[in-house]
Amino acid sequence: MTMLGQVSGQVLRHNVIGFPVGSSALPASLQPALQRLLHDAAARRARLQVIGDAEQPALAMERARSVALALVELGADAGRIEITVARDHVADQAHLLLKQAVTP
C-alpha cells in the first residue's frame, strides 16, 4: 500500500496531471501528451490506472474520471482503465500510471 492507494503490478510509466484548485476540468493542452501515452500503452499492451487526488474525496474521484474520460475519447479501451482516489491528499492532481498487463 502506498500513499496513492493500492498500486499492484509493475509501473512502466507515471505521469502527474495538475488541476486548478477546486476543479476537475482537464486542461485541453494535455491532449497531445495523453495521445502519446495511449500510443505507448498500446505498444506495450499495458493497463492504465488513474488516481485522483484532492482534499475532498468526491473531487478526487471527479478528477480521476475526467482523465479516464479523456483517454476513452482519444481511443482507449475503457475496460483497460482503473480509476481510484489517493489515500492521503497531497496536491491538486491526478496520477496516470501505465502498468504492465497481468497475464493469467
N, CA, C and O of each residue as an XYZ file, in Angstrom:
416
protein
N       0.859     -1.179      0.000
C       0.000      0.000      0.000
C       0.897      1.231      0.000
O       1.862      1.310      0.761
N       0.578      2.166     -0.839
C       1.352      3.399     -0.900
C       0.449      4.574     -0.580
O      -0.749      4.412     -0.346
N       1.034      5.745     -0.572
C       0.258      6.958     -0.341
C      -0.812      7.116     -1.421
O      -1.858      7.717     -1.176
N      -0.554      6.582     -2.611
C      -1.515      6.692     -3.701
C      -2.678      5.723     -3.539
O      -3.696      5.877     -4.215
N      -2.560      4.755     -2.685
C      -3.585      3.733     -2.561
C      -2.994      2.419     -3.038
O      -1.775      2.248     -3.053
N      -3.848      1.500     -3.424
C      -3.411      0.193     -3.875
C      -2.852      0.292     -5.289
O      -3.587      0.596     -6.228
N      -1.576      0.039     -5.442
C      -0.934      0.033     -6.750
C      -0.269     -1.326     -6.889
O       0.767     -1.580     -6.275
N      -0.859     -2.195     -7.691
C      -0.286     -3.518     -7.894
C       0.207     -3.630     -9.323
O      -0.300     -2.959    -10.222
N       1.188     -4.473     -9.522
C       1.750     -4.643    -10.853
C       2.886     -3.667    -11.086
O       3.020     -2.661    -10.388
N       3.698     -3.982    -12.076
C       4.853     -3.150    -12.390
C       4.410     -1.872    -13.086
O       3.698     -1.911    -14.089
N       4.839     -0.746    -12.545
C       4.532      0.554    -13.147
C       5.593      0.834    -14.205
O       6.786      0.900    -13.906
N       5.142      0.998    -15.444
C       6.040      1.251    -16.563
C       6.267      2.744    -16.779
O       7.306      3.162    -17.291
N       5.284      3.531    -16.383
C       5.349      4.985    -16.572
C       4.403      5.651    -15.582
O       3.323      5.131    -15.300
N       4.810      6.802    -15.056
C       3.997      7.530    -14.076
C       3.984      9.005    -14.475
O       5.018      9.672    -14.487
N       2.786      9.496    -14.799
C       2.622     10.915    -15.142
C       1.768     11.576    -14.068
O       0.861     10.953    -13.516
N       2.059     12.837    -13.777
C       1.271     13.616    -12.837
C       0.589     14.730    -13.617
O       1.236     15.474    -14.354
N      -0.723     14.834    -13.446
C      -1.524     15.847    -14.134
C      -2.009     16.842    -13.097
O      -2.704     16.468    -12.152
N      -1.650     18.099    -13.265
C      -2.070     19.137    -12.335
C      -3.450     19.675    -12.674
O      -3.825     19.752    -13.844
N      -4.198     20.044    -11.656
C      -5.523     20.631    -11.805
C      -5.580     21.960    -11.073
O      -4.901     22.140    -10.061
N      -6.384     22.895    -11.574
C      -6.610     24.124    -10.812
C      -7.300     23.779     -9.485
O      -8.055     22.808     -9.413
N      -7.048     24.555     -8.457
C      -7.654     24.328     -7.146
C      -9.175     24.263     -7.280
O      -9.795     25.141     -7.879
N      -9.761     23.216     -6.715
C     -11.217     23.059     -6.694
C     -11.847     22.625     -8.000
O     -13.073     22.603     -8.105
N     -11.045     22.276     -9.007
C     -11.577     21.944    -10.327
C     -11.248     20.511    -10.727
O     -10.236     19.947    -10.310
N     -12.124     19.939    -11.543
C     -11.845     18.633    -12.140
C     -11.729     18.759    -13.656
O     -11.675     17.756    -14.367
N     -11.691     20.007    -14.147
C     -11.578     20.245    -15.590
C     -10.155     19.955    -16.050
O      -9.192     20.531    -15.543
N     -10.041     19.061    -17.009
C      -8.737     18.679    -17.540
C      -8.276     19.733    -18.539
O      -9.009     20.042    -19.479
N      -7.091     20.289    -18.364
C      -6.599     21.286    -19.316
C      -6.492     20.700    -20.725
O      -5.916     19.627    -20.903
N      -7.036     21.387    -21.717
C      -7.013     20.918    -23.110
C      -5.586     20.764    -23.625
O      -5.334     19.969    -24.531
N      -4.670     21.505    -23.064
C      -3.278     21.438    -23.501
C      -2.641     20.071    -23.252
O      -1.573     19.782    -23.791
N      -3.286     19.223    -22.441
C      -2.735     17.912    -22.127
C      -3.083     16.846    -23.167
O      -2.542     15.742    -23.122
N      -3.974     17.163    -24.094
C      -4.423     16.161    -25.057
C      -3.267     15.520    -25.838
O      -3.257     14.297    -25.971
N      -2.295     16.278    -26.361
C      -1.182     15.628    -27.075
C      -0.385     14.664    -26.184
O       0.022     13.595    -26.641
N      -0.163     15.030    -24.935
C       0.569     14.154    -24.011
C      -0.223     12.878    -23.740
O       0.351     11.790    -23.676
N      -1.545     13.009    -23.579
C      -2.382     11.824    -23.362
C      -2.367     10.926    -24.592
O      -2.346      9.701    -24.465
N      -2.377     11.521    -25.777
C      -2.325     10.742    -27.014
C      -1.016      9.954    -27.095
O      -1.021      8.785    -27.480
N       0.092     10.580    -26.738
C       1.382      9.882    -26.745
C       1.389      8.737    -25.735
O       1.908      7.656    -26.011
N       0.808      8.986    -24.563
C       0.742      7.951    -23.542
C      -0.095      6.766    -24.030
O       0.258      5.614    -23.779
N      -1.197      7.044    -24.722
C      -2.024      5.960    -25.260
C      -1.263      5.155    -26.302
O      -1.381      3.931    -26.352
N      -0.496      5.827    -27.120
C       0.312      5.128    -28.116
C       1.298      4.195    -27.411
O       1.469      3.046    -27.819
N       1.941      4.685    -26.361
C       2.876      3.890    -25.569
C       2.155      2.707    -24.915
O       2.666      1.588    -24.910
N       0.973      2.962    -24.369
C       0.200      1.884    -23.729
C      -0.159      0.797    -24.731
O      -0.071     -0.391    -24.418
N      -0.564      1.193    -25.933
C      -0.934      0.220    -26.960
C       0.286     -0.604    -27.382
O       0.188     -1.819    -27.556
N       1.427      0.056    -27.543
C       2.639     -0.641    -27.954
C       3.073     -1.670    -26.908
O       3.618     -2.720    -27.250
N       2.830     -1.364    -25.648
C       3.227     -2.266    -24.553
C       2.099     -3.194    -24.092
O       2.298     -4.053    -23.233
N       0.915     -3.005    -24.678
C      -0.285     -3.750    -24.250
C      -0.485     -3.573    -22.737
O      -0.772     -4.527    -22.013
N      -0.324     -2.337    -22.293
C      -0.367     -2.010    -20.868
C      -1.773     -1.608    -20.428
O      -2.626     -1.254    -21.242
N      -1.985     -1.676    -19.114
C      -3.206     -1.182    -18.492
C      -2.941      0.231    -18.000
O      -1.791      0.643    -17.845
N      -4.019      0.966    -17.756
C      -3.912      2.332    -17.250
C      -4.594      2.416    -15.893
O      -5.670      1.847    -15.703
N      -3.987      3.110    -14.963
C      -4.604      3.378    -13.670
C      -4.556      4.877    -13.446
O      -3.499      5.497    -13.563
N      -5.707      5.460    -13.124
C      -5.805      6.886    -12.846
C      -6.170      7.040    -11.372
O      -7.160      6.477    -10.903
N      -5.363      7.806    -10.653
C      -5.584      8.018     -9.223
C      -5.814      9.509     -9.005
O      -4.895     10.317     -9.143
N      -7.042      9.862     -8.663
C      -7.381     11.254     -8.408
C      -6.930     11.683     -7.024
O      -6.913     10.884     -6.087
N      -6.566     12.950     -6.905
C      -6.108     13.490     -5.629
C      -6.752     14.862     -5.417
O      -6.725     15.717     -6.301
N      -7.320     15.051     -4.257
C      -7.926     16.324     -3.860
C      -8.212     16.259     -2.370
O      -8.208     15.184     -1.771
N      -8.455     17.399     -1.792
C      -8.788     17.438     -0.362
C     -10.099     16.707     -0.081
O     -10.233     16.025      0.935
N     -11.065     16.855     -0.991
C     -12.349     16.162     -0.850
C     -12.349     14.919     -1.742
O     -12.046     15.020     -2.931
N     -12.685     13.743     -1.186
C     -12.694     12.510     -1.972
C     -13.581     12.577     -3.225
O     -13.236     11.989     -4.250
N     -14.706     13.278     -3.158
C     -15.585     13.376     -4.333
C     -14.877     14.107     -5.470
O     -14.994     13.709     -6.630
N     -14.146     15.170     -5.148
C     -13.406     15.898     -6.171
C     -12.263     15.044     -6.708
O     -11.975     15.078     -7.904
N     -11.621     14.292     -5.852
C     -10.547     13.390     -6.298
C     -11.094     12.379     -7.307
O     -10.449     12.108     -8.320
N     -12.269     11.825     -7.042
C     -12.867     10.866     -7.970
C     -13.251     11.545     -9.281
O     -13.086     10.961    -10.352
N     -13.762     12.773     -9.206
C     -14.108     13.504    -10.427
C     -12.864     13.761    -11.284
O     -12.934     13.711    -12.512
N     -11.746     14.031    -10.648
C     -10.505     14.223    -11.390
C     -10.077     12.938    -12.077
O      -9.673     12.955    -13.240
N     -10.165     11.830    -11.366
C      -9.820     10.544    -11.979
C     -10.755     10.249    -13.151
O     -10.306      9.799    -14.205
N     -12.034     10.497    -12.974
C     -12.998     10.272    -14.062
C     -12.729     11.181    -15.250
O     -12.855     10.750    -16.396
N     -12.363     12.420    -15.000
C     -12.071     13.371    -16.059
C     -10.918     12.880    -16.930
O     -10.987     12.952    -18.157
N      -9.868     12.386    -16.297
C      -8.720     11.859    -17.041
C      -9.128     10.602    -17.804
O      -8.790     10.453    -18.978
N      -9.849      9.701    -17.147
C     -10.276      8.459    -17.804
C     -11.169      8.749    -19.005
O     -11.016      8.126    -20.055
N     -12.087      9.677    -18.862
C     -12.972     10.036    -19.975
C     -12.173     10.597    -21.151
O     -12.444     10.257    -22.302
N     -11.199     11.447    -20.870
C     -10.363     11.991    -21.939
C      -9.613     10.874    -22.657
O      -9.473     10.901    -23.880
N      -9.134      9.896    -21.901
C      -8.433      8.763    -22.507
C      -9.359      7.956    -23.411
O      -8.974      7.564    -24.512
N     -10.578      7.712    -22.942
C     -11.560      6.962    -23.748
C     -11.912      7.746    -25.004
O     -12.015      7.167    -26.085
N     -12.096      9.046    -24.874
C     -12.403      9.881    -26.043
C     -11.270      9.866    -27.062
O     -11.502     10.087    -28.251
N     -10.052      9.610    -26.609
C      -8.902      9.525    -27.512
C      -8.697      8.114    -28.063
O      -7.781      7.875    -28.849
N      -9.557      7.179    -27.644
C      -9.498      5.832    -28.197
C      -9.098      4.723    -27.248
O      -8.986      3.574    -27.675
N      -8.879      5.019    -25.980
C      -8.516      3.967    -25.023
C      -9.691      3.025    -24.794
O     -10.851      3.431    -24.864
N      -9.381      1.783    -24.524
C     -10.381      0.780    -24.159
C     -10.742      1.010    -22.685
O      -9.895      0.856    -21.805
N     -11.985      1.375    -22.424
C     -12.418      1.673    -21.052
C     -12.193      0.482    -20.119
O     -11.984      0.666    -18.920
N     -12.232     -0.712    -20.649
C     -12.016     -1.905    -19.837
C     -10.581     -2.067    -19.353
O     -10.309     -2.902    -18.491
N      -9.662     -1.277    -19.901
C      -8.254     -1.350    -19.501
C      -7.856     -0.177    -18.598
O      -6.675      0.033    -18.320
N      -8.865      0.585    -18.142
C      -8.598      1.740    -17.276
C      -9.206      1.490    -15.902
O     -10.381      1.140    -15.789
N      -8.416      1.668    -14.880
C      -8.876      1.562    -13.495
C      -8.798      2.955    -12.883
O      -7.786      3.643    -13.021
N      -9.872      3.373    -12.201
C      -9.828      4.670    -11.528
C     -10.011      4.479    -10.030
O     -10.742      3.596     -9.580
N      -9.334      5.324     -9.274
C      -9.411      5.285     -7.815
C      -9.011      6.654     -7.274
O      -8.694      7.563     -8.041
N      -9.026      6.794     -5.960
C      -8.614      8.048     -5.329
C      -7.411      7.796     -4.424
O      -7.210      6.692     -3.917
N      -6.624      8.843     -4.239
C      -5.449      8.765     -3.373
C      -5.887      8.585     -1.924
O      -6.923      9.107     -1.512
N      -5.115      7.864     -1.175
C      -5.422      7.641      0.251
C      -5.258      8.916      1.059
O      -6.068      9.203      1.940
N      -4.230      9.672      0.769
C      -3.934     10.898      1.507
C      -3.770     12.030      0.498
O      -3.066     11.890     -0.502
N      -4.428     13.150      0.776
C      -4.336     14.300     -0.131
C      -2.931     14.875     -0.116
O      -2.368     15.156      0.942
N      -2.375     15.044     -1.312
C      -1.048     15.629     -1.450
C      -1.118     16.946     -2.208
O      -0.522     17.941     -1.794
N      -1.853     16.952     -3.330
C      -1.902     18.142     -4.178
C      -3.120     18.068     -5.089
O      -3.811     17.050     -5.127
N      -3.381     19.144     -5.820
C      -4.482     19.189     -6.778
C      -4.001     18.553     -8.077
O      -3.525     19.233     -8.986
N      -4.138     17.221     -8.139
C      -3.559     16.487     -9.243
C      -4.231     15.133     -9.422
O      -5.091     14.727     -8.640
N      -3.812     14.458    -10.468
C      -4.160     13.064    -10.690
C      -2.890     12.370    -11.155
O      -2.044     12.975    -11.813
N      -2.767     11.124    -10.816
C      -1.631     10.312    -11.239
C      -2.124      9.376    -12.328
O      -3.174      8.750    -12.188
N      -1.373      9.283    -13.401
C      -1.716      8.402    -14.504
C      -0.586      7.391    -14.637
O       0.535      7.731    -15.018
N      -0.906      6.139    -14.314
C       0.090      5.079    -14.323
C      -0.136      4.159    -15.503
O      -1.263      3.750    -15.782
N       0.940      3.839    -16.189
C       0.932      2.847    -17.249
C       1.507      1.595    -16.587
O       2.645      1.599    -16.117
N       0.707      0.519    -16.556
C       1.104     -0.664    -15.813
C       1.150     -1.891    -16.705
O       0.351     -2.052    -17.627
N       2.100     -2.738    -16.402
C       2.224     -3.987    -17.151
C       0.956     -4.808    -16.985
O       0.457     -4.988    -15.875
N       0.444     -5.301    -18.104
C      -0.748     -6.136    -18.057
C      -0.422     -7.448    -17.378
O       0.630     -8.038    -17.625
N      -1.320     -7.908    -16.524
C      -1.155     -9.168    -15.836
C      -1.701    -10.266    -16.732
O      -2.844    -10.194    -17.184
N      -0.896    -11.272    -16.987
C      -1.365    -12.389    -17.808
C      -1.614    -13.594    -16.927
O      -0.848    -13.868    -16.003
N      -2.691    -14.317    -17.216
C      -3.018    -15.483    -16.371
C      -2.005    -16.597    -16.525
O      -2.134    -17.642    -15.887
